[in-house]
Amino acid sequence: WALRFLILTLAVTPLRRLGGPNLVRYRRAIGLLAFYYAALHLTVYLVLDQGLDFAAIWADIVKRPYITVGMLAFATLVPLAVTSNSAMIRRLGGAAWARLHKLVYVAAAAAALHFNMLVKVWAVEPLTYAAIIAALLGYRLVAYATKPQRKRVAIPSPRTSVGRGLG
């Protein structure tokens, strides 16, 4: 479910741009649902599967790369969840907050990889999720590459224009 909610979070902007429903007001809540499901998944692993035996957990991380990738995905989601409130948006500033929240792309890719590695066979479900994430990230890449770039006009500073006879 964490992966499904990550996909839905990533799908909000393309859906809106392609004329679908505008779910922007729900994106933050959907992203937090993805985090909560990932936290629940991690908790089940740590408590029920491993019994909080940290030596066994470490050995499992070293032995099974899919667990390492899953931990990376979760670790990437933590700062996103912590900063997903209005106070943190104001504190970080909109531009810095937006840059930080681009980590969702890393989290989604790592989560898809984690699921594919976990299954250990070429199953339809994990490959479908990976393909959807690849398509959503590809959409963003194409949108960014084809976006007209604003030209920055150099404004002379007072130091450089003093004594140069402007005019």
C-alpha positions in Angstrom: 0.0 0.0 0.0 2.9 2.4 0.6 4.0 1.9 -3.0 0.4 2.4 -4.2 0.1 5.6 -2.3 3.5 6.8 -3.6 2.2 6.1 -7.1 -1.0 8.1 -6.5 1.1 10.9 -5.0 3.2 11.1 -8.1 0.2 10.8 -10.4 -1.5 14.0 -9.0 0.3 16.5 -11.2 0.2 14.5 -14.5 -3.5 13.8 -13.9 -4.2 17.5 -13.4 -2.1 18.6 -16.4 -3.8 16.0 -18.7 -7.2 17.3 -17.7 -8.1 14.7 -15.1 -9.2 15.4 -11.5 -7.4 18.0 -9.5 -6.2 16.2 -6.4 -3.5 18.7 -5.4 -5.2 19.5 -2.1 -5.0 15.8 -1.2 -1.4 15.2 -2.3 0.2 15.9 1.1 -2.3 13.6 2.9 -1.7 10.8 0.3 2.0 11.2 0.7 1.7 10.9 4.4 -0.4 7.8 4.0 2.5 6.3 1.9 4.8 7.1 4.8 2.5 5.6 7.5 2.1 2.4 5.5 5.9 2.2 5.0 6.4 2.9 8.7 3.9 0.1 9.5 5.7 -2.2 7.1 9.1 -1.5 8.7 7.6 -1.9 12.2 6.2 -5.3 11.3 9.6 -6.3 10.0 11.5 -5.0 13.0 9.1 -6.3 15.7 7.3 -9.3 14.4 9.8 -10.7 11.9 13.0 -9.9 13.8 11.8 -9.5 17.4 13.9 -6.3 17.7 17.1 -8.4 17.6 19.3 -5.7 16.2 22.2 -8.1 15.5 19.8 -10.2 13.4 18.5 -7.1 11.7 22.0 -5.9 10.8 22.9 -9.4 9.5 19.7 -9.4 7.4 20.5 -6.0 5.9 24.0 -7.2 4.9 22.7 -10.5 3.6 19.6 -9.2 1.7 20.1 -6.2 -0.5 16.4 -5.7 -1.0 16.2 -4.8 2.7 18.9 -2.2 2.3 17.0 -0.7 -0.7 13.8 -0.7 1.4 15.5 1.0 4.2 16.8 3.6 1.8 13.3 4.2 0.5 12.0 4.6 4.1 14.9 6.8 5.1 14.1 9.0 2.1 10.4 9.3 3.2 11.2 10.4 6.8 12.3 14.0 6.0 9.4 14.3 3.6 6.9 13.3 6.3 8.6 15.5 8.9 8.4 18.6 6.6 4.9 17.9 5.3 3.1 20.6 7.3 2.5 24.3 6.8 4.9 25.4 9.6 7.8 23.5 8.0 7.0 24.9 4.5 7.2 28.4 6.0 10.3 27.6 7.9 12.2 26.1 5.0 10.8 28.5 2.4 8.8 27.3 -0.6 11.7 26.8 -3.0 13.8 24.8 -0.5 10.8 22.8 0.6 10.0 22.0 -3.1 13.6 20.9 -3.7 13.6 18.7 -0.6 10.3 17.1 -1.7 11.7 16.0 -5.0 13.2 13.2 -2.9 9.8 11.5 -3.4 11.2 10.4 -6.8 14.1 8.6 -5.2 11.8 7.1 -2.6 9.4 5.8 -5.3 12.1 4.3 -7.4 13.7 2.7 -4.4 10.4 1.3 -3.2 9.7 -0.2 -6.6 13.2 -1.7 -6.7 12.7 -3.0 -3.2 9.4 -4.8 -4.2 10.9 -6.2 -7.4 14.0 -7.5 -5.5 11.8 -9.0 -2.7 9.7 -11.0 -5.1 12.9 -12.5 -6.7 11.0 -13.5 -9.9 9.7 -11.5 -12.8 6.1 -11.2 -11.5 3.5 -9.0 -13.1 2.5 -6.9 -10.1 5.9 -5.5 -9.1 6.9 -4.9 -12.7 3.6 -3.1 -13.3 4.3 -0.8 -10.3 7.8 -0.2 -11.6 6.5 0.6 -15.1 4.0 3.1 -13.7 6.6 4.8 -11.6 9.0 4.9 -14.6 6.2 6.4 -16.7 5.3 9.0 -14.1 9.0 10.0 -13.7 9.5 10.0 -17.5 6.5 12.3 -17.8 8.1 14.7 -15.4 11.4 14.5 -17.2 9.8 15.2 -20.6 7.7 18.1 -19.1 10.9 19.6 -17.6 12.9 19.2 -20.8 10.3 20.8 -22.9 9.4 23.6 -20.5 10.3 27.0 -21.9 13.2 28.3 -19.8 12.8 31.9 -18.5 15.7 34.1 -19.6 17.4 35.8 -16.8 18.2 39.4 -17.5 21.4 40.6 -15.9 20.8 43.7 -13.9 23.9 45.8 -13.4 24.8 46.3 -9.8 25.5 49.9 -8.6 29.2 49.0 -8.2 29.7 48.0 -11.8 27.8 50.9 -13.2 29.5 53.7 -11.2 31.9 55.7 -13.3 31.2 53.9 -16.5 29.1 56.5 -18.1 25.8 54.8 -18.4 23.6 56.6 -20.8 
